[in-house]
Amino acid sequence: MAFASRHFMRAASSAAATAAAKKLIIKHVTVIGGGLMGAGIAQVAAASGHTVVLVDQSEEILKKSTKGIEESLKRVTKKKFADKPEAGAEFIEKTLKNITTSTDAGAVVHSTDLVIEAIVENLDIKNELFKRLDKFAPEYVRTIFASNTSSLQITQMANSTTRQDRFGGLHFFNPVPMMKLVEVIKTPMTSQKTFESLVDFSKAVGKSPVSCKDTPGFIVNRLLVPYMMEAVRLFERGDASKEDIDVAMKLGAGYPMGPFELLDYVGLDTSKYIIDGWHSLEPNNPLFAPSPLLNKLVQEKKLGKKTGEGFYKYK
């Protein structure tokens, strides 16, 4: 009888361990931040059948976000359902029904499987948000936290919570509905179960996930930002004009945009913020050296397309 009891306990323990090791199937998603990135993430999640709560600070912002999602869906369906307009209208209606909005992130954390943060690229603000959300989702709650940051350390954000094992990075690319890539970031504390759940979610929303450790810039920006900065240094030294550098990279390397065009598109303030952050982490890395010209343009509020002037002038 004792043997049978021990056998039963071992079997029960093994079953519990197996259950605990199962991946979380993500069905309910909360997106914090109603800007272009947050709205795009909400759109692709809702379009793939997930229920989504989009959170921001005001109803005005959320109304603008919802309108933007609807307009984006119309552009998508115009191509996808060119011969079936009725099916396109049905798809838009179904997708929008999957999205609700809220100005209270804490109120929805308990009922969500995944929280994706897509707010301003500021570590202190992000840490404060995750610390607050963590209180609404106690340690025993299975909710996974993820950041859509493109340049900040995921580990530092995870350390502001009590769920380091259920914390990772999900870096989507702009515009989210069009770009197929998602970088899934695993910190030293991220559990394999969490990592696999994030990879599966990325596939479920129609993206192609790649994985990376928590290194500055992950894969794409770690290669892209130093490339753009080296183009600026090439121009600063007078080795070539910015126009010729752009033409050379488009025609010689097959890039859709030259580095200066891309800098203006991304925003010179954003690029400066990224390189300054990396420089503070690794001050002796020449790839992360600041640019006097970039600093000057940002100081003059010439930030690229969004202000009408950066490296180039825009109408």
C-alpha positions, 0 to 999 in steps of 0.5 A, spaced: 500 500 500 505 504 501 509 503 495 502 504 491 501 511 495 509 513 493 507 511 486 501 515 485 505 521 488 510 520 483 505 520 478 501 526 480 508 530 481 510 528 474 503 530 471 504 537 475 511 538 472 508 536 465 502 541 466 507 546 468 512 545 462 506 546 457 506 553 453 501 558 454 496 558 448 495 566 448 488 568 446 487 574 450 492 580 449 493 587 452 497 592 448 499 598 452 500 604 447 495 607 442 501 610 437 503 607 430 506 601 433 501 599 438 495 600 434 499 596 428 500 590 433 493 590 436 490 590 429 494 584 427 493 580 433 485 582 432 485 580 425 488 573 427 483 572 432 485 574 438 481 578 443 485 585 444 484 591 449 488 597 447 490 601 452 492 609 452 492 615 457 486 618 454 479 616 450 481 621 445 488 618 443 484 611 443 479 614 438 484 616 433 488 609 434 481 605 432 480 610 426 487 609 424 486 601 425 480 601 421 483 605 415 489 600 415 484 595 415 481 598 409 487 598 405 489 591 407 482 588 404 482 592 398 488 588 396 487 582 399 479 581 397 479 585 391 474 580 388 470 579 394 468 586 397 463 583 401 468 578 404 473 584 406 467 588 409 466 582 413 473 581 415 474 588 417 467 588 422 470 581 425 477 584 426 474 591 429 469 587 434 476 583 437 478 590 439 476 594 445 479 600 448 481 602 456 484 607 459 486 603 465 491 598 464 491 595 471 483 593 470 485 588 464 491 585 466 488 579 470 484 577 464 490 577 459 495 572 457 500 577 454 501 584 455 505 588 450 508 595 451 509 599 446 510 606 449 515 612 449 522 609 448 524 611 455 527 606 460 525 609 466 518 610 464 517 603 461 520 600 468 515 604 472 509 602 467 511 594 468 512 595 476 505 598 476 502 592 472 506 587 476 502 589 482 495 588 478 498 581 476 501 578 482 507 573 481 502 567 481 498 570 475 501 567 469 500 573 464 507 574 460 510 581 459 513 583 453 516 590 451 516 592 443 522 596 445 527 597 439 534 599 443 533 598 450 535 592 455 529 587 456 533 585 462 533 591 466 525 592 464 524 585 467 528 586 473 523 591 475 518 586 476 517 579 480 516 575 473 523 575 470 521 568 468 515 571 464 518 577 461 521 577 454 521 582 448 517 582 442 520 587 437 515 588 431 517 593 425 513 599 422 508 598 419 506 592 423 501 590 418 506 590 412 512 588 415 513 580 416 519 580 421 518 579 429 524 579 433 523 575 440 528 576 445 530 572 451 533 574 457 537 570 461 531 569 466 526 568 461 523 561 461 523 556 455 516 556 456 515 563 455 520 564 450 516 558 446 509 562 447 512 568 444 514 565 438 508 561 437 504 568 438 508 571 433 507 565 428 499 566 430 499 573 428 502 571 421 509 574 422 516 570 421 519 570 428 527 570 429 530 569 436 536 573 439 539 574 446 538 581 450 544 584 446 543 592 444 539 593 438 538 585 437 539 583 430 536 588 425 538 595 429 545 592 431 547 592 424 542 597 421 544 603 426 552 602 426 551 602 418 547 609 418 552 612 423 558 610 419 554 613 413 554 620 417 561 619 418 563 618 411 559 624 409 562 628 415 569 627 413 567 629 406 569 622 403 562 623 399 556 627 398 549 624 402 546 624 395 551 619 392 552 615 398 544 614 398 544 612 390 550 607 392 547 603 397 540 603 393 543 601 386 550 597 389 547 594 395 539 593 393 537 597 399 530 600 398 532 607 401 539 610 402 542 611 409 540 618 409 533 617 407 532 612 412 535 616 418 530 622 415 524 617 415 526 614 422 527 620 425 534 623 427 532 624 434 530 617 435 537 615 432 540 619 436 537 617 442 539 610 440 546 611 439 547 615 445 544 609 450 548 604 446 554 609 447 553 610 455 553 602 455 559 601 451 563 608 451 569 604 448 565 601 442 567 605 436 560 603 432 557 607 438 560 613 437 556 619 437 556 624 431 557 631 431 553 633 425 547 628 428 547 632 434 547 639 431 541 637 426 537 634 432 539 641 436 536 645 431 530 641 431 531 638 424 529 631 425 527 628 418 520 628 415 516 629 421 519 636 421 520 637 414 527 637 414 533 633 416 539 631 412 534 633 406 528 638 406 521 636 405 515 639 402 
